[in-house]
Amino acid sequence: MTADSREARRLALQAELDAQKTAASRNRLGQFATPPFLAREVVREALALLPAGDAVRFLDPAFGTGSFFSALLDEAPAGRLSRSAGFEIDGHYGEPARELWRESGLDLSLGDFTRAEPREPKATLIVCNPPYVRHHHLEPADKLRLQALGERATGIRLSGLAGLYAHFMLLAQSWAAEGAVAAWLVPAEFLDVNYGAGLRRYLAEKVTLLRLHRFDAGDVQFGDALVTSAVLWWRHRPPPPGHEALFTSGGSIATPRRSETVGVERLRSASKWAGVFADGGDGDGEETAGTLGDLFTIRRGVATGDNRFFILSEAEIETRGLPLECFQPILPGPRGLGAGVTVIEADSEGRPRLAKRHYLLECRLPESEIAEKHPALWRYLQSGVPEVSGRYLCRHRTPWYAQDHRPPPPLLCTYMGRGETPFRFLLNRSRATAPNVYLLLYPKPGPAADPEMIERLWRSLNDTGTAALIAAGRVYGGGLHKLEPRELAGLPLAKMF
Ligand SMILES: C[S@@+](CC[C@H](N)C(=O)[O-])C[C@H]1O[C@@H](n2cnc3c(N)ncnc32)[C@H](O)[C@@H]1O
């Protein structure tokens, strides 16, 4: 089979398997495949860092369908690959992957890599896009187990806030032969966050960090991942004195936009690493990454002019015999949703699954037509003529009961709030629109048009968005926050991920 047809088969399989799973279940296990060109660049760089001619014993501890293995088969000279192994916890991907690679000499274990015992002979090349599972999705007992294992393997105990990917990296060291090269595609957050300190120390002290490449935030090449990514390559050997690592950023791995060598001593003393890059931190990243407004058009929700008149409950509509076709579901204010709700699920007809549903009158037909077609609605409108029709917003509309059209937004944000997490981002799976106590985010063509991307972004916004808004000076600590559409639009993506 040619390399192209082999990879085409793998990609078709990947697409088929992804489609059989919900985004939520893929999220739980961090199942986002590496795009093929990226897998190839990561592998090519890793091979270049291995002593030429050395036999390659390959390991991917989070195998998926094998994007790195496929790239390796293409990139490694014939005969150089002496063994290849992988782990995949989910049989949904692991079993078809085993079948796909049956004749390639791959030893793919279906199981949890973090529970496996290191095997001999150890790997000389580890390439991995570890599952991006945030710490709060790890069971507390599991977290302790991972912390203890990582500490045993490397002498470094990761913070309880570290995600699964960080534990993977530490654990993999026990699987690496002396001098082995490892390549890791990971979220770039560890460069700066406090809980990344353990990983940074590990990379500065325990292994020889060869290169660290940070992609620009919001880089569209990642398809379904909005989280800013970094790739790092290390050699399993303590860093020699005076060692310098190559820090690159932007562009691609082969043609980065910026590059700089950084002494390991500087890495040890720097409290955060973003400032170590040639662009002096996230300043340039911000510029190239753009802002939330590059991905979404942000608008305030519907200002009806009189909520009591224009927003009716399902029961009221029924009692008055009003035509449901002239109404659109609308979400209640944040309090009506209930504390902690961040997802609006829908029933089979797209109506929001809420204990009490509300509808917005959305009808632009002239009164004469309404009188003819929907007499009950006409009577209802007549009851609003004396008072409601003269209100400021209604007076400026034609007809006075017309509402600004706001299609259902896939993502929205509470517009005002107090305390430490003044804003809540909601994922809207229903066809409900929302009132003006929310900001509505409509994807622009591009990466944000992908529902999975929106879901990932929604997670990041709820995890770090508020802090980022505060950090970016868009809102201020303490008291009541009000967020304007342009302030939310100005949120730098680089600050958020
Ligand atoms: C980010 S994906 C990478 C898949 C593939 N290597 C690629 O780059 O396209 C991570 C994979 O790790 C798997 N995984 C998650 N937790 C795991 C664990 N504890 N042990 C082994 N595999 C795991 C997921 O099911 C998923 O297929």
The ligand as an ORCA input file, in Angstrom:
! r2SCAN-3c Opt
* xyz 0 1
  C      -5.371     13.777     21.767
  S      -5.795     12.141     21.307
  C      -4.428     11.731     20.274
  C      -4.695     10.595     19.356
  C      -3.613     10.357     18.309
  N      -2.339      9.975     18.901
  C      -3.425     11.591     17.472
  O      -2.472     12.325     17.726
  O      -4.243     11.839     16.582
  C      -5.527     11.275     22.812
  C      -5.884      9.814     22.780
  O      -5.533      9.252     24.038
  C      -6.523      8.322     24.447
  N      -6.435      8.219     25.906
  C      -7.041      8.984     26.838
  N      -6.683      8.593     28.072
  C      -5.826      7.552     27.911
  C      -5.122      6.722     28.802
  N      -5.213      6.901     30.116
  N      -4.338      5.747     28.293
  C      -4.234      5.578     26.952
  N      -4.883      6.328     26.057
  C      -5.658      7.312     26.530
  C      -7.805      8.902     23.923
  O      -8.813      7.917     23.804
  C      -7.353      9.512     22.579
  O      -7.521      8.584     21.551
*
